[in-house]
Amino acid sequence: MTKKQTKTVNEDQQRQSRKEVLKARKEREQKRTIYIATAVVGGILLVVLLVAIINEVFVSPNRAVAEVSGESISLREWQDRVRLERTQRILLLENQLETFGDVALIQQFYGQLINELLQPEQLGQTVLNQMAEEVIVLQAAGDRGISVSDAEVDEAIGESFNYFGGQSPTPLPAPTETIMPTPSITPIPTAVITELLPTNTPFPTATLGPTVTPPPTATPVSQTAFQEQLSDLLVQYQEKGISETQYREYIRLQLYREKLAEALGAEFNLPTEAPHASFFFMAFDTEEDANEAQALVEANGFLQTWNELRSRPIDPEATSNPVVSELLWRTQDEVEQSFGADAAATIFGQPVNEPTAVIVHEVDEETNRYYIVMVSGQETRPLTEAAITQARQQQLSSFLDGRLTGNLTFTEFDRGRTPEIPRLDPIFYTQPTATPAIPATVAP
């Protein structure tokens, strides 16, 4: 090879080497740019993720879902309470199913409870309203020096299981001797009448778990039995994520409500006695039947007519049969629940032993009920404990409504955050499979 050719080859190799160097350098710069961009994007995503985690774990749970009279209800407090309420309902359903073993029966009697669990947003709002009331309860209790000790919580829990600390339960009040009204004439002998007219009072809300003191049983449970039952309940709670502390605080809040209701009853001087009346009555489905009975009363007297109608056998083919009975010592509120406001006012304004004219009670837009009544006794008597408690609860509700008006603000931060756990077993809302009909066998 000549000298000139060798030089040309060397120059080509050098140019090729410089191109490769420049290309490699460019590729390194591109990779570096990609790495930097990837690191920046990754860093941004990491920051966003960290911010989201911090917000979800530390910030959001402490944000208020409601402001009540200067105090906040946090998202965490509300969600914990919703889970507790769901747990109470589910445990009640599960225990009832274990006791009776018939899911159709549970669906029939606890349909409202099941619907609440299937509508979490609605249940969440109900719980939030209740928690708002509890803020006012605690504030009002503090203003009045009302407190609930741990010992009182222990006692309430024990009584909810019919355990009374080894003592006998407080006996029910002895019934007051009732003086039977003396009819003006000797009535036709009839069976002793004890039935009451059905009232329009709705069924009470199911008590979810041992939260209030039930009526004492004849045989209170032993301490050992109580501890076993309580331990079983707490285990059931813990399995669904509810602690013993949450359970105890729930009981404590119930006691605060009871104590405040009692205090308000004293502050507002709620009566512990009221006028009562005893009366005979005849109830009819049609105005024609009532008018016929009224004519008999005018002709033969009330008690004779009352006894004659009471002594008649029930006609199964009749479109209606009169209800003839007697009620002893009822308050006007109790009479109003069964007979309506107008009838109750008439009865309590009626002189003793003087029958009323026909009283019309409008049950609904299409149905009337007709009464003829004769009052046999009137006197002021002590109210029952149930009536006193009901009056206190009504006073408490009015008090809470007044304190909440203008002092309650919902932040709407609870929207979309309502807990749906623990979940209800589908067995409670799935329609039972119908038993297939067995085809009839044709006799040969």
TITILUM-813741 format. One record per residue (C-alpha): x, z, y; residue in three letters; residue number from 0. Coordinates in steps of 0.2 Angstrom, whole numbers, padded with zeros to 4 digits, m for minus. Layout:
<torbas>
- c1; c3; c2; residu; num
- X; Z; Y; ala; NUM
...
</torbas>
This chain:
<torbas>
- c1; c3; c2; residu; num
- 0000; 0000; 0000; met; 0
- 0006; m0004; 0017; thr; 1
- 0009; 0008; 0031; lys; 2
- m0006; 0001; 0041; lys; 3
- m0018; 0003; 0027; gln; 4
- m0012; 0020; 0024; thr; 5
- m0016; 0025; 0042; lys; 6
- m0033; 0017; 0041; thr; 7
- m0038; 0027; 0026; val; 8
- m0032; 0043; 0034; asn; 9
- m0042; 0040; 0049; glu; 10
- m0058; 0037; 0039; asp; 11
- m0055; 0053; 0029; gln; 12
- m0053; 0062; 0045; gln; 13
- m0069; 0055; 0053; arg; 14
- m0078; 0059; 0037; gln; 15
- m0072; 0077; 0037; ser; 16
- m0077; 0079; 0055; arg; 17
- m0095; 0072; 0051; lys; 18
- m0097; 0084; 0036; glu; 19
- m0091; 0099; 0047; val; 20
- m0103; 0094; 0061; leu; 21
- m0117; 0092; 0048; lys; 22
- m0113; 0108; 0039; ala; 23
- m0112; 0117; 0056; arg; 24
- m0129; 0110; 0061; lys; 25
- m0137; 0115; 0045; glu; 26
- m0130; 0133; 0047; arg; 27
- m0138; 0133; 0065; glu; 28
- m0154; 0127; 0058; gln; 29
- m0154; 0140; 0044; lys; 30
- m0149; 0154; 0056; arg; 31
- m0164; 0148; 0067; thr; 32
- m0176; 0149; 0052; ile; 33
- m0169; 0166; 0047; tyr; 34
- m0171; 0173; 0065; ile; 35
- m0189; 0165; 0066; ala; 36
- m0194; 0172; 0049; thr; 37
- m0187; 0189; 0054; ala; 38
- m0196; 0189; 0070; val; 39
- m0213; 0184; 0062; val; 40
- m0210; 0197; 0048; gly; 41
- m0206; 0210; 0061; gly; 42
- m0222; 0206; 0071; ile; 43
- m0232; 0207; 0055; leu; 44
- m0224; 0223; 0050; leu; 45
- m0228; 0230; 0067; val; 46
- m0246; 0224; 0066; val; 47
- m0248; 0232; 0049; leu; 48
- m0240; 0248; 0055; leu; 49
- m0252; 0249; 0070; val; 50
- m0267; 0245; 0059; ala; 51
- m0262; 0259; 0047; ile; 52
- m0259; 0271; 0061; ile; 53
- m0275; 0267; 0069; asn; 54
- m0285; 0268; 0052; glu; 55
- m0277; 0283; 0046; val; 56
- m0273; 0293; 0062; phe; 57
- m0282; 0286; 0077; val; 58
- m0299; 0280; 0070; ser; 59
- m0304; 0295; 0060; pro; 60
- m0302; 0306; 0076; asn; 61
- m0313; 0294; 0087; arg; 62
- m0330; 0300; 0091; ala; 63
- m0345; 0293; 0084; val; 64
- m0356; 0304; 0095; ala; 65
- m0355; 0315; 0110; glu; 66
- m0366; 0331; 0110; val; 67
- m0367; 0342; 0125; ser; 68
- m0348; 0341; 0128; gly; 69
- m0342; 0341; 0110; glu; 70
- m0337; 0326; 0099; ser; 71
- m0342; 0322; 0081; ile; 72
- m0327; 0313; 0074; ser; 73
- m0328; 0298; 0062; leu; 74
- m0319; 0309; 0049; arg; 75
- m0331; 0323; 0050; glu; 76
- m0346; 0312; 0049; trp; 77
- m0339; 0302; 0034; gln; 78
- m0335; 0318; 0025; asp; 79
- m0353; 0324; 0028; arg; 80
- m0361; 0308; 0022; val; 81
- m0351; 0309; 0006; arg; 82
- m0357; 0327; 0004; leu; 83
- m0375; 0322; 0007; glu; 84
- m0373; 0307; m0006; arg; 85
- m0365; 0319; m0018; thr; 86
- m0379; 0332; m0017; gln; 87
- m0392; 0318; m0020; arg; 88
- m0383; 0310; m0034; ile; 89
- m0380; 0327; m0043; leu; 90
- m0398; 0332; m0041; leu; 91
- m0403; 0315; m0049; leu; 92
- m0390; 0317; m0063; glu; 93
- m0395; 0335; m0067; asn; 94
- m0414; 0330; m0068; gln; 95
- m0410; 0316; m0079; leu; 96
- m0400; 0327; m0091; glu; 97
- m0414; 0340; m0091; thr; 98
- m0429; 0328; m0094; phe; 99
- m0420; 0313; m0101; gly; 100
- m0433; 0300; m0094; asp; 101
- m0426; 0289; m0081; val; 102
- m0444; 0282; m0077; ala; 103
- m0450; 0300; m0073; leu; 104
- m0435; 0302; m0061; ile; 105
- m0438; 0286; m0053; gln; 106
- m0456; 0291; m0050; gln; 107
- m0453; 0308; m0043; phe; 108
- m0437; 0305; m0034; tyr; 109
- m0440; 0287; m0027; gly; 110
- m0437; 0292; m0009; gln; 111
- m0420; 0300; m0014; leu; 112
- m0415; 0284; m0023; ile; 113
- m0420; 0273; m0008; asn; 114
- m0409; 0284; 0003; glu; 115
- m0394; 0281; m0008; leu; 116
- m0397; 0263; m0008; leu; 117
- m0398; 0262; 0011; gln; 118
- m0381; 0269; 0017; pro; 119
- m0383; 0264; 0035; glu; 120
- m0400; 0273; 0036; gln; 121
- m0393; 0289; 0027; leu; 122
- m0378; 0289; 0039; gly; 123
- m0389; 0289; 0054; gln; 124
- m0400; 0303; 0047; thr; 125
- m0384; 0313; 0044; val; 126
- m0377; 0310; 0061; leu; 127
- m0393; 0316; 0069; asn; 128
- m0393; 0331; 0058; gln; 129
- m0374; 0334; 0064; met; 130
- m0379; 0332; 0082; ala; 131
- m0392; 0346; 0080; glu; 132
- m0379; 0357; 0071; glu; 133
- m0368; 0356; 0087; val; 134
- m0383; 0363; 0097; ile; 135
- m0386; 0376; 0084; val; 136
- m0368; 0383; 0084; leu; 137
- m0368; 0383; 0103; gln; 138
- m0384; 0392; 0104; ala; 139
- m0379; 0404; 0091; ala; 140
- m0363; 0407; 0100; gly; 141
- m0373; 0411; 0116; asp; 142
- m0383; 0424; 0107; arg; 143
- m0369; 0432; 0098; gly; 144
- m0375; 0426; 0081; ile; 145
- m0362; 0424; 0067; ser; 146
- m0361; 0421; 0048; val; 147
- m0348; 0430; 0038; ser; 148
- m0340; 0424; 0022; asp; 149
- m0349; 0438; 0013; ala; 150
- m0366; 0431; 0019; glu; 151
- m0361; 0414; 0013; val; 152
- m0357; 0422; m0004; asp; 153
- m0373; 0431; m0005; glu; 154
- m0383; 0415; 0000; ala; 155
- m0374; 0405; m0014; ile; 156
- m0378; 0419; m0026; gly; 157
- m0396; 0420; m0022; glu; 158
- m0398; 0401; m0024; ser; 159
- m0393; 0404; m0042; phe; 160
- m0405; 0419; m0044; asn; 161
- m0390; 0431; m0043; tyr; 162
- m0393; 0446; m0032; phe; 163
- m0376; 0455; m0034; gly; 164
- m0382; 0465; m0049; gly; 165
- m0398; 0471; m0040; gln; 166
- m0416; 0467; m0042; ser; 167
- m0422; 0453; m0030; pro; 168
- m0432; 0458; m0015; thr; 169
- m0450; 0460; m0022; pro; 170
- m0463; 0449; m0015; leu; 171
- m0475; 0458; m0003; pro; 172
- m0490; 0466; m0011; ala; 173
- m0506; 0456; m0008; pro; 174
- m0518; 0464; 0005; thr; 175
- m0534; 0470; m0003; glu; 176
- m0547; 0457; 0001; thr; 177
- m0565; 0463; 0005; ile; 178
- m0577; 0451; m0003; met; 179
- m0590; 0446; 0010; pro; 180
- m0608; 0452; 0005; thr; 181
- m0620; 0438; 0004; pro; 182
- m0637; 0440; 0013; ser; 183
- m0646; 0437; m0004; ile; 184
- m0641; 0439; m0022; thr; 185
- m0633; 0422; m0027; pro; 186
- m0635; 0413; m0043; ile; 187
- m0621; 0419; m0055; pro; 188
- m0607; 0407; m0055; thr; 189
- m0589; 0406; m0061; ala; 190
- m0576; 0414; m0049; val; 191
- m0571; 0401; m0037; ile; 192
- m0553; 0399; m0034; thr; 193
- m0549; 0381; m0031; glu; 194
- m0544; 0374; m0014; leu; 195
- m0547; 0358; m0006; leu; 196
- m0533; 0346; m0007; pro; 197
- m0523; 0345; 0009; thr; 198
- m0515; 0331; 0018; asn; 199
- m0499; 0340; 0019; thr; 200
- m0484; 0329; 0013; pro; 201
- m0473; 0334; m0001; phe; 202
- m0458; 0344; 0005; pro; 203
- m0440; 0336; 0006; thr; 204
- m0431; 0339; m0010; ala; 205
- m0418; 0353; m0009; thr; 206
- m0401; 0345; m0013; leu; 207
- m0391; 0357; m0023; gly; 208
- m0391; 0376; m0020; pro; 209
- m0392; 0377; m0001; thr; 210
- m0407; 0389; 0002; val; 211
- m0413; 0405; m0006; thr; 212
- m0426; 0400; m0019; pro; 213
- m0441; 0412; m0023; pro; 214
- m0434; 0426; m0034; pro; 215
- m0437; 0424; m0052; thr; 216
- m0443; 0438; m0063; ala; 217
- m0426; 0439; m0072; thr; 218
- m0411; 0437; m0061; pro; 219
- m0396; 0430; m0069; val; 220
- m0380; 0440; m0073; ser; 221
- m0364; 0439; m0064; gln; 222
- m0356; 0430; m0079; thr; 223
- m0370; 0417; m0079; ala; 224
- m0369; 0415; m0061; phe; 225
- m0350; 0412; m0061; gln; 226
- m0352; 0399; m0075; glu; 227
- m0366; 0390; m0066; gln; 228
- m0356; 0390; m0049; leu; 229
- m0340; 0384; m0058; ser; 230
- m0349; 0370; m0066; asp; 231
- m0357; 0365; m0049; leu; 232
- m0340; 0365; m0040; leu; 233
- m0332; 0355; m0054; val; 234
- m0346; 0342; m0052; gln; 235
- m0342; 0342; m0033; tyr; 236
- m0324; 0340; m0035; gln; 237
- m0326; 0325; m0047; glu; 238
- m0334; 0316; m0033; lys; 239
- m0321; 0321; m0020; gly; 240
- m0330; 0336; m0012; ile; 241
- m0321; 0352; m0010; ser; 242
- m0327; 0370; m0011; glu; 243
- m0323; 0372; 0007; thr; 244
- m0335; 0358; 0012; gln; 245
- m0349; 0366; 0001; tyr; 246
- m0347; 0383; 0008; arg; 247
- m0347; 0376; 0026; glu; 248
- m0363; 0367; 0022; tyr; 249
- m0371; 0383; 0017; ile; 250
- m0364; 0392; 0032; arg; 251
- m0373; 0379; 0043; leu; 252
- m0389; 0382; 0034; gln; 253
- m0388; 0401; 0038; leu; 254
- m0384; 0398; 0056; tyr; 255
- m0400; 0387; 0057; arg; 256
- m0410; 0401; 0049; glu; 257
- m0403; 0415; 0060; lys; 258
- m0406; 0405; 0076; leu; 259
- m0424; 0401; 0071; ala; 260
- m0427; 0419; 0068; glu; 261
- m0419; 0423; 0085; ala; 262
- m0429; 0410; 0094; leu; 263
- m0445; 0417; 0086; gly; 264
- m0441; 0434; 0094; ala; 265
- m0437; 0426; 0111; glu; 266
- m0453; 0416; 0112; phe; 267
- m0463; 0431; 0105; asn; 268
- m0470; 0420; 0090; leu; 269
- m0485; 0429; 0083; pro; 270
- m0484; 0438; 0066; thr; 271
- m0503; 0439; 0065; glu; 272
- m0517; 0428; 0069; ala; 273
- m0536; 0427; 0067; pro; 274
- m0542; 0423; 0049; his; 275
- m0559; 0417; 0043; ala; 276
- m0567; 0417; 0026; ser; 277
- m0581; 0405; 0023; phe; 278
- m0592; 0396; 0011; phe; 279
- m0593; 0377; 0013; phe; 280
- m0601; 0362; 0006; met; 281
- m0592; 0345; 0007; ala; 282
- m0600; 0328; 0005; phe; 283
- m0594; 0310; 0004; asp; 284
- m0610; 0303; 0013; thr; 285
- m0620; 0307; 0028; glu; 286
- m0636; 0305; 0018; glu; 287
- m0631; 0319; 0005; asp; 288
- m0625; 0330; 0019; ala; 289
- m0642; 0328; 0028; asn; 290
- m0652; 0332; 0012; glu; 291
- m0642; 0348; 0010; ala; 292
- m0645; 0352; 0028; gln; 293
- m0663; 0351; 0025; ala; 294
- m0662; 0362; 0010; leu; 295
- m0652; 0375; 0020; val; 296
- m0666; 0375; 0034; glu; 297
- m0679; 0377; 0020; ala; 298
- m0671; 0389; 0008; asn; 299
- m0656; 0397; 0017; gly; 300
- m0638; 0393; 0016; phe; 301
- m0632; 0404; 0001; leu; 302
- m0647; 0399; m0010; gln; 303
- m0643; 0380; m0007; thr; 304
- m0624; 0384; m0009; trp; 305
- m0627; 0392; m0026; asn; 306
- m0639; 0378; m0032; glu; 307
- m0627; 0365; m0028; leu; 308
- m0613; 0375; m0035; arg; 309
- m0623; 0377; m0051; ser; 310
- m0627; 0359; m0054; arg; 311
- m0617; 0350; m0068; pro; 312
- m0606; 0336; m0062; ile; 313
- m0614; 0319; m0064; asp; 314
- m0601; 0307; m0071; pro; 315
- m0612; 0292; m0066; glu; 316
- m0614; 0298; m0048; ala; 317
- m0605; 0288; m0035; thr; 318
- m0600; 0305; m0027; ser; 319
- m0602; 0324; m0031; asn; 320
- m0602; 0337; m0018; pro; 321
- m0588; 0350; m0017; val; 322
- m0595; 0367; m0016; val; 323
- m0583; 0382; m0014; ser; 324
- m0577; 0397; m0004; glu; 325
- m0561; 0400; 0005; leu; 326
- m0554; 0417; 0009; leu; 327
- m0544; 0422; 0025; trp; 328
- m0537; 0406; 0031; arg; 329
- m0529; 0403; 0048; thr; 330
- m0536; 0390; 0060; gln; 331
- m0520; 0379; 0057; asp; 332
- m0523; 0380; 0038; glu; 333
- m0541; 0376; 0039; val; 334
- m0536; 0361; 0051; glu; 335
- m0525; 0354; 0038; gln; 336
- m0539; 0352; 0025; ser; 337
- m0554; 0350; 0036; phe; 338
- m0548; 0342; 0052; gly; 339
- m0546; 0349; 0070; ala; 340
- m0564; 0348; 0075; asp; 341
- m0571; 0356; 0059; ala; 342
- m0558; 0370; 0061; ala; 343
- m0562; 0373; 0079; ala; 344
- m0581; 0374; 0074; thr; 345
- m0578; 0386; 0060; ile; 346
- m0568; 0398; 0071; phe; 347
- m0581; 0397; 0084; gly; 348
- m0595; 0400; 0073; gln; 349
- m0604; 0417; 0072; pro; 350
- m0603; 0426; 0055; val; 351
- m0617; 0422; 0043; asn; 352
- m0624; 0408; 0053; glu; 353
- m0623; 0391; 0045; pro; 354
- m0616; 0376; 0055; thr; 355
- m0624; 0359; 0057; ala; 356
- m0617; 0345; 0048; val; 357
- m0598; 0343; 0053; ile; 358
- m0591; 0326; 0053; val; 359
- m0572; 0324; 0049; his; 360
- m0565; 0307; 0051; glu; 361
- m0552; 0306; 0037; val; 362
- m0547; 0288; 0042; asp; 363
- m0554; 0273; 0050; glu; 364
- m0566; 0269; 0036; glu; 365
- m0569; 0286; 0028; thr; 366
- m0579; 0301; 0034; asn; 367
- m0581; 0318; 0026; arg; 368
- m0596; 0329; 0030; tyr; 369
- m0596; 0348; 0029; tyr; 370
- m0609; 0362; 0031; ile; 371
- m0601; 0379; 0033; val; 372
- m0606; 0397; 0034; met; 373
- m0593; 0410; 0040; val; 374
- m0593; 0426; 0030; ser; 375
- m0579; 0436; 0038; gly; 376
- m0568; 0435; 0053; gln; 377
- m0553; 0447; 0057; glu; 378
- m0535; 0447; 0063; thr; 379
- m0523; 0448; 0049; arg; 380
- m0504; 0447; 0046; pro; 381
- m0497; 0429; 0044; leu; 382
- m0489; 0425; 0028; thr; 383
- m0470; 0424; 0027; glu; 384
- m0472; 0405; 0024; ala; 385
- m0483; 0403; 0040; ala; 386
- m0470; 0413; 0050; ile; 387
- m0456; 0403; 0044; thr; 388
- m0465; 0387; 0048; gln; 389
- m0469; 0393; 0065; ala; 390
- m0450; 0397; 0068; arg; 391
- m0445; 0380; 0061; gln; 392
- m0457; 0371; 0073; gln; 393
- m0450; 0382; 0088; gln; 394
- m0432; 0378; 0082; leu; 395
- m0436; 0359; 0082; ser; 396
- m0443; 0360; 0099; ser; 397
- m0428; 0369; 0106; phe; 398
- m0416; 0357; 0098; leu; 399
- m0426; 0342; 0105; asp; 400
- m0425; 0349; 0122; gly; 401
- m0407; 0353; 0121; arg; 402
- m0402; 0336; 0114; leu; 403
- m0412; 0326; 0127; thr; 404
- m0400; 0319; 0139; gly; 405
- m0385; 0327; 0131; asn; 406
- m0383; 0315; 0116; leu; 407
- m0373; 0299; 0116; thr; 408
- m0369; 0288; 0101; phe; 409
- m0353; 0278; 0102; thr; 410
- m0358; 0265; 0089; glu; 411
- m0341; 0267; 0081; phe; 412
- m0349; 0272; 0065; asp; 413
- m0356; 0254; 0063; arg; 414
- m0349; 0246; 0047; gly; 415
- m0340; 0262; 0042; arg; 416
- m0353; 0271; 0033; thr; 417
- m0347; 0278; 0016; pro; 418
- m0355; 0271; 0001; glu; 419
- m0346; 0282; m0012; ile; 420
- m0350; 0291; m0023; pro; 421
- m0360; 0277; m0029; arg; 422
- m0377; 0279; m0038; leu; 423
- m0377; 0274; m0056; asp; 424
- m0387; 0258; m0058; pro; 425
- m0398; 0267; m0071; ile; 426
- m0408; 0275; m0058; phe; 427
- m0413; 0260; m0049; tyr; 428
- m0414; 0247; m0063; thr; 429
- m0431; 0245; m0069; gln; 430
- m0433; 0251; m0087; pro; 431
- m0435; 0238; m0100; thr; 432
- m0453; 0237; m0106; ala; 433
- m0456; 0240; m0124; thr; 434
- m0461; 0224; m0133; pro; 435
- m0479; 0225; m0139; ala; 436
- m0481; 0225; m0157; ile; 437
- m0493; 0211; m0163; pro; 438
- m0509; 0218; m0171; ala; 439
- m0510; 0216; m0189; thr; 440
- m0526; 0207; m0195; val; 441
- m0533; 0216; m0210; ala; 442
- m0536; 0204; m0225; pro; 443
</torbas>
